[in-house]
Amino acid sequence: MLDWFFEPLQYAFMQRSLAVAVMVGIICSVVGSYLMVQRLALLGDAISHSVLPGLAIAFLLGVNIFVGAFIAGVLSTVIIGWIHTRSPIKEDAAMGIVFSAFFALGITLITTIQKDNKIDLNHFLFGNILGVTSTEVRDTAMIAALVLVTVALLYKELLFYSFDPLGAQASGLPTGLLNAGLMVLIALTVVASMKVVGVILVLSLLITPGATAYLLVPRLHQVMGLGAAIGVISSVSGMYLSYYINLPSGPAIVLVVSALFALAFLFSPRHGALVGPPRSRPWRQLQRLFRP
Amino acid sequence: MTMAPGIIIDHLTVNYREVQALRNINLSVRPGKLVGIFGPNGAGKSTLVKAMLGLMPVVTGRVTYGNEELSHQLNRVAYVPQRSQIDWTFPATVWDVVMMGRVKKTGWFNRFSATSRQVAQASLERVDMADFRDRPIGALSGGQQQRVFLALALAQEADIFCFDEPFVGVDQKTETVLFRIFRELATAGKTVMVVNHDLGESITNFDQLILLNKELIAAGPREWVLTRDHMTRAYGGQVGFFGHVA
């Protein structure tokens, strides 16, 4: 009866990809919840685009590409912060400048080296989850464990810092360190997710599950928990869609999670556009627009 | 009984980007009094509090409490920023926010203790918000949000309390609760500083005033600070109150 579920699992490559998809679905939602509540969604995008040159350089030097990507991701946040604090340039402009520069450098490097090497730019841009090796499964598991343990240990400090950064700093918390720690967590998460959806679509896994959960539950740890469940469901169903109807797996995952968001947006009991409080329903808003 | 130490601000100058925000401030703030920080918009009231606590860089000067820099003793400080600086759609309940006041006391990697939960509960009861503890903060009125913020500060069991514009957009009941608790804190020997801009009747609740306009105009007992000369120097010709001015 559940043959459709078990059939793909007889292949080792599907086992590996599903394992990675589940882990990435969890950590993206948990870490992405912090990005959402701090209104830093664009930063997730910036870091994910910025990992490319590090990845290429690591490949050239024969180092683990996860390490290179991670260093480039963290470096980009440092440069963004530097521009933002040492000049009148606003943070969003600084992000735009830095991530497009890193991204362009990354594409240039990879295009140059892929002529002589077995490396494919498309795999990094759009993901290549079916090609995950067992080493990558192990690396992803280590990153996932590190990220989840860190969030669990620093949960109350990160909650205070995210809600009221000045109040947290004034109470004596080292908010600079907390922020740096958060950036490292985001960079680690992006690096682990590269294989699954690629750097362009990582933002979807970071933001959408948490945003969906935020429409349904009222507390941050609930947003993270429900977000993780949504992330896992999306990753796994995206993989099955891709297996059975031959869709590209990264985009399939993103389409599933986006559909779940659309459902929550329309039908959430607390905030749904169609079922929420009457004053927020669309026809009422239309009425307001046309009222003289 | 030894007198609790006061805060001493010594030659404090602060720039906000290129512009001088505060120039050469010298004053001391004693515990046990309700201190109001007044001045026109852009006078540097909030900046003074942030600079005192080391939340923004200073050009020159030091701020000490006892024999040490105040910014090294932040575990004795509870600071409540302006309500408008907070995202009240944040996914948290009233209880989550009040428990943030126990984070520093609880320490890294530890779970909240039963004592912490009792302190948080008592803080909520003190501001008359215990019935709302499981309510999402986004579902509160402005005054209720401000009272939750006050409970967060109370839960910190601090010695120094700084409030930035706590009366903006709150109802009469909240204003009464706020002044009642500020008074209780002062009477208990705490240092209580409140940034405010409302020169109305409520100014009579303060014992001491600090009057600023980029520089210190006057500081001391209320009756002494509220003179026509001081007010003109702080506000220029734009003040039409003067009901309480000597």
Chai-1 contact restraints between the chains, C-beta under 6 A:
chainA,res_idxA,chainB,res_idxB,connection_type,confidence,min_distance_angstrom,max_distance_angstrom,comment,restraint_id
A,V37,B,F90,contact,1.0,0.0,6.0,A-B,restraint_1
A,L153,B,F109,contact,1.0,0.0,6.0,A-B,restraint_2
A,K156,B,V103,contact,1.0,0.0,6.0,A-B,restraint_3
A,E157,B,V103,contact,1.0,0.0,6.0,A-B,restraint_4
A,F160,B,M100,contact,1.0,0.0,6.0,A-B,restraint_5
A,F160,B,V103,contact,1.0,0.0,6.0,A-B,restraint_6
A,F163,B,F90,contact,1.0,0.0,6.0,A-B,restraint_7
A,D164,B,I86,contact,1.0,0.0,6.0,A-B,restraint_8
A,L166,B,L55,contact,1.0,0.0,6.0,A-B,restraint_9
A,L166,B,P81,contact,1.0,0.0,6.0,A-B,restraint_10
A,G167,B,Y79,contact,1.0,0.0,6.0,A-B,restraint_11
A,G167,B,P81,contact,1.0,0.0,6.0,A-B,restraint_12
A,Q169,B,L55,contact,1.0,0.0,6.0,A-B,restraint_13
A,A170,B,L53,contact,1.0,0.0,6.0,A-B,restraint_14
A,A170,B,V77,contact,1.0,0.0,6.0,A-B,restraint_15
A,A170,B,Y79,contact,1.0,0.0,6.0,A-B,restraint_16
A,S171,B,K104,contact,1.0,0.0,6.0,A-B,restraint_17
A,G172,B,L74,contact,1.0,0.0,6.0,A-B,restraint_18
A,G172,B,N75,contact,1.0,0.0,6.0,A-B,restraint_19
A,G172,B,K104,contact,1.0,0.0,6.0,A-B,restraint_20
A,Y214,B,P91,contact,1.0,0.0,6.0,A-B,restraint_21
A,P218,B,P91,contact,1.0,0.0,6.0,A-B,restraint_22
A,P218,B,P136,contact,1.0,0.0,6.0,A-B,restraint_23
A,R219,B,P91,contact,1.0,0.0,6.0,A-B,restraint_24
A,R219,B,T93,contact,1.0,0.0,6.0,A-B,restraint_25
A,L220,B,P91,contact,1.0,0.0,6.0,A-B,restraint_26
A,V223,B,P91,contact,1.0,0.0,6.0,A-B,restraint_27
